[in-house]
Every structure is written in structure tokens, then in C-alpha cells.
């Protein structure tokens, strides 16, 4: 029986070459992926600076009435919003030595992502931490802010960016902001990923906000309930996280 061959694909040499080329194409990301919002790191610095401030993701979350698609905020949306916030901060603090103070423990994921984004934009930033809490093991704020660990670096005369994961009553953010100003900070700007403004009991408006969120207890992306669900890469409700955790057991 005669051997059947395909033009341009004669075994064995061309077959091996075809498979190598095919494998190389599969490893390369598509042009849309390279040029999309999630390809920010691959864009030249000049193009990155010319990107619009507003990104195509809603800053206000939909109502939770009826069927709720989970997660509430995906990992990709959090990354995109962090990139936008970082760009605005870099513009506002251009030429200044910025001291970022992250409120432990909830803000550690947001603060880490934000620091990396600022570094890529050429913004000089130092990072320090302050420990405070008003929740404990419950799902409602106790109304009493406890500072368990103070900053280790001097803040006198510094431009400070105070970073937290979420603001609801506003007690924690306002208390720590005033604490840093008393210590001599030249200015203290506030930055949060999530704003639950319906729970506010004191007058404070964060300078940088990721998303407005509904009045439900949220976990993930640094937010926890009794130290659980903090490591989730997305934001969801406590009820949904518990249901998912039960199903996975």
C-alpha cells in the first residue's frame, strides 16, 4: 500500500517541526490577552500613563435581593481596581516619598498588591504596619478601637497613605488617622478597597475607594470571620463562604 503524505507535512522531520511550532503557539498568549486590562504589566510606561482613569468595572455592587451570583467581586476585578487606584495615587504623590501604613490584619493582601503596582509605576513608597481591631469574633463592630501595635517608623513630616481593606462605621480609620496626625504626619490620605457607607457612624470619607458594597458581612481578600476565609482571592459573603466550605469537605 503506497504511503500517503500531506503537502508540507511529510514524516518524520516535518511532523516534529509542526508539533514544535504548535506547542510554541499554545504557550504564547493571545493578542487580546496581551493588550487587555489584565496585560497592564506588558504595556510600555508611556502607554500605561495614558490609560483612562475609569476602568470598565462597576464601583457600586448590585443589590443582593434575589439570586446572587458569586463571588461578589472576583479576583480579576480586584486586580484591575487596584491597578487603577495605584495609578491615581502615583499621580497625586508624584515626586514625594510616600509612607504607606497598612492596618493589620485585613489590609495585608490589598496593601501588598497596591505596593507592587506603585513600584511598577515608579512611585517611591515605604511600608509600615499598625495593628487595630473593632470586631473580635463577632460579625458587628464593637464600637471600640484597640491599637495593638503601633508603627515602627517615624511619621513626623511624612506624607502617609493609610490603607485598610474595608470601612463601615469609620471608627477604626478615623481613630488611626487622628493618631498618625498627632504623631506629626504632614498629611494622611486614606485608601480602602471596600466601602460599606450604609454603616457609617462618624464623618469620614476615604480619599481612595475601590468598591461600594452592600450591608452584608464579607470575607476574602484579607477580610475574615474569626480568622477564617481571609486567604480567599475574591470577596464573597460569609454565608456563601460557609456553604462553599461545607461542600468542599
Secondary structure, DSSP 8 states (H G I E B T S, - for coil): -----BTTB-TTHHHHHHHHHHHHHHHS--HHHHHSGGGGGGS-HHHHHTS-SS-SS-SB----SS---S-SB-HHHHHHHHHHHHHHHHHHTTTS-EEEEEEETTTHHHHHHHHHHHHHTT--EEEEEEEEES-TTSSS--S--EEEE--SS--TT-EEEEEEEEESSSHHHHHHHHHHHHTT-SEEEEEEEEE-GGG--S----SEEEEE--SS-EEBTTB-BTTBSTT-SSBEEHHHHHHHHHHT-
